Amino acid sequence: METKNPCRLNLLLKIAPEMASRSEILVFSKELTKTDVRKRMSIPTNKLPHLPQFQGACHAVVLEVEDERGQVWNMRCSIRKRKYLKPVISSSWVAFARSKNLGIGDKIFFYRGLNDEDGPSGVKYKIKVQKATKVFGAIVGYGSPVHAAT
């Protein structure tokens, strides 16, 4: 994230405030919905190139995802067998969401290493969370990243 323009740097920091290092890129961020929190998290379809290949009859892969505390979560990412290829993360996702006490409106940031090779911990993906700050049920901002006990 090198830039000579300080305004551009500030914009990048607002877009991805929790970018861990220069060796990672933000794949996507999203504000969580009711379904994301309670059942499974959908991933934007245009982010499929950032995920492992779904080869042949295989319609699911396990992603090793590291949280802010260094805990690795084995999250199952799958796509449907037919035309609608929207990826979803299901297995371990609900346990992760509960451990972080995630709610509707909270944000997640999902990163991938720039190299095709695994990082030192053997994990290619990282996830970070920001809790929504609500006043009378309306989101007014976002707090620091969550470091809740897992």
Secondary structure, DSSP 4 states (H G I P E B T S, - for coil): ---S-HHHHHHHHHHSTT---TTEEEEEEEE--HHHHHT-EE--GGGGGGS----TT--EEEEEEE-TTS-EEEEEEE--SSS----EE-TTHHHHHHHTT--TT-EEEEEEESSSS--TTS--EEEEEEEEEEETTEEEEEEEEP----
